[in-house]
Amino acid sequence: MQKNLNISATQLIQQRVLLEAKRLLQSTDLSIKEIAFELGFVDHAYFSNFFKSHTGATPTEFKEK
């Protein structure tokens, strides 16, 4: 897989999770906590940190855009 995409499986999964997180933040009324659990995060604070480290914005900031 890495040969074809030049990224690791972990990076690919993280990209997919971020894509789905952005979609849910923009197109649903789910809370940040609900989205975190929907995406398999046990702790919404961990989800927020993950999201911010990859996008530069918190889920709340992203949702308000």
MILO-752933 format. One record per residue (C-alpha): residue number from 0; residue in three letters; chain; y, z, x. Coordinates in Angstrom, 1 decimal, decimal comma. Layout:
<sites>
gulum NUM kolnu ALA balo A yy Y zz Z xx X $
...
</sites>
This chain:
<sites>
gulum 0 kolnu MET balo A yy 0,0 zz 0,0 xx 0,0 $
gulum 1 kolnu GLN balo A yy 2,4 zz 0,9 xx 2,7 $
gulum 2 kolnu LYS balo A yy 2,1 zz -2,5 xx 4,3 $
gulum 3 kolnu ASN balo A yy 3,2 zz -4,3 xx 1,2 $
gulum 4 kolnu LEU balo A yy 6,2 zz -2,1 xx 0,2 $
gulum 5 kolnu ASN balo A yy 7,2 zz -0,6 xx 3,5 $
gulum 6 kolnu ILE balo A yy 7,3 zz 2,9 xx 1,9 $
gulum 7 kolnu SER balo A yy 4,8 zz 5,7 xx 1,6 $
gulum 8 kolnu ALA balo A yy 2,9 zz 6,5 xx -1,6 $
gulum 9 kolnu THR balo A yy 5,0 zz 9,7 xx -1,8 $
gulum 10 kolnu GLN balo A yy 8,2 zz 7,7 xx -1,6 $
gulum 11 kolnu LEU balo A yy 7,0 zz 5,3 xx -4,3 $
gulum 12 kolnu ILE balo A yy 6,1 zz 8,2 xx -6,6 $
gulum 13 kolnu GLN balo A yy 9,5 zz 9,9 xx -6,0 $
gulum 14 kolnu GLN balo A yy 11,3 zz 6,6 xx -6,8 $
gulum 15 kolnu ARG balo A yy 9,3 zz 6,3 xx -10,1 $
gulum 16 kolnu VAL balo A yy 10,0 zz 10,0 xx -11,0 $
gulum 17 kolnu LEU balo A yy 13,7 zz 9,5 xx -10,3 $
gulum 18 kolnu LEU balo A yy 13,8 zz 6,3 xx -12,4 $
gulum 19 kolnu GLU balo A yy 12,2 zz 8,0 xx -15,3 $
gulum 20 kolnu ALA balo A yy 14,5 zz 11,0 xx -14,9 $
gulum 21 kolnu LYS balo A yy 17,5 zz 8,8 xx -15,0 $
gulum 22 kolnu ARG balo A yy 16,2 zz 7,0 xx -18,1 $
gulum 23 kolnu LEU balo A yy 15,5 zz 10,3 xx -19,9 $
gulum 24 kolnu LEU balo A yy 18,9 zz 11,7 xx -18,9 $
gulum 25 kolnu GLN balo A yy 20,7 zz 8,6 xx -20,3 $
gulum 26 kolnu SER balo A yy 18,7 zz 7,8 xx -23,3 $
gulum 27 kolnu THR balo A yy 17,5 zz 11,1 xx -24,8 $
gulum 28 kolnu ASP balo A yy 19,0 zz 14,4 xx -26,0 $
gulum 29 kolnu LEU balo A yy 16,3 zz 16,4 xx -24,1 $
gulum 30 kolnu SER balo A yy 17,6 zz 19,3 xx -22,0 $
gulum 31 kolnu ILE balo A yy 17,4 zz 19,2 xx -18,2 $
gulum 32 kolnu LYS balo A yy 14,7 zz 21,8 xx -18,5 $
gulum 33 kolnu GLU balo A yy 12,7 zz 19,7 xx -21,0 $
gulum 34 kolnu ILE balo A yy 13,0 zz 16,6 xx -18,8 $
gulum 35 kolnu ALA balo A yy 11,9 zz 18,6 xx -15,7 $
gulum 36 kolnu PHE balo A yy 8,7 zz 19,8 xx -17,6 $
gulum 37 kolnu GLU balo A yy 8,2 zz 16,3 xx -19,0 $
gulum 38 kolnu LEU balo A yy 8,1 zz 14,9 xx -15,5 $
gulum 39 kolnu GLY balo A yy 5,7 zz 17,6 xx -14,2 $
gulum 40 kolnu PHE balo A yy 8,1 zz 20,0 xx -12,5 $
gulum 41 kolnu VAL balo A yy 7,1 zz 23,6 xx -13,0 $
gulum 42 kolnu ASP balo A yy 10,7 zz 24,8 xx -12,3 $
gulum 43 kolnu HIS balo A yy 13,8 zz 23,1 xx -13,6 $
gulum 44 kolnu ALA balo A yy 15,8 zz 24,4 xx -10,6 $
gulum 45 kolnu TYR balo A yy 13,4 zz 22,6 xx -8,3 $
gulum 46 kolnu PHE balo A yy 13,8 zz 19,4 xx -10,4 $
gulum 47 kolnu SER balo A yy 17,6 zz 19,7 xx -10,1 $
gulum 48 kolnu ASN balo A yy 17,4 zz 20,1 xx -6,3 $
gulum 49 kolnu PHE balo A yy 15,0 zz 17,2 xx -6,0 $
gulum 50 kolnu PHE balo A yy 17,3 zz 15,0 xx -8,2 $
gulum 51 kolnu LYS balo A yy 20,5 zz 16,0 xx -6,3 $
gulum 52 kolnu SER balo A yy 18,9 zz 15,4 xx -2,9 $
gulum 53 kolnu HIS balo A yy 17,9 zz 11,9 xx -3,9 $
gulum 54 kolnu THR balo A yy 20,9 zz 10,8 xx -6,0 $
gulum 55 kolnu GLY balo A yy 23,8 zz 12,9 xx -4,7 $
gulum 56 kolnu ALA balo A yy 24,5 zz 14,2 xx -8,2 $
gulum 57 kolnu THR balo A yy 23,0 zz 17,0 xx -10,3 $
gulum 58 kolnu PRO balo A yy 21,1 zz 16,0 xx -13,5 $
gulum 59 kolnu THR balo A yy 24,0 zz 17,4 xx -15,5 $
gulum 60 kolnu GLU balo A yy 26,6 zz 15,4 xx -13,6 $
gulum 61 kolnu PHE balo A yy 24,4 zz 12,3 xx -13,9 $
gulum 62 kolnu LYS balo A yy 24,0 zz 12,8 xx -17,7 $
gulum 63 kolnu GLU balo A yy 27,8 zz 13,2 xx -18,2 $
gulum 64 kolnu LYS balo A yy 28,6 zz 9,8 xx -16,5 $
</sites>
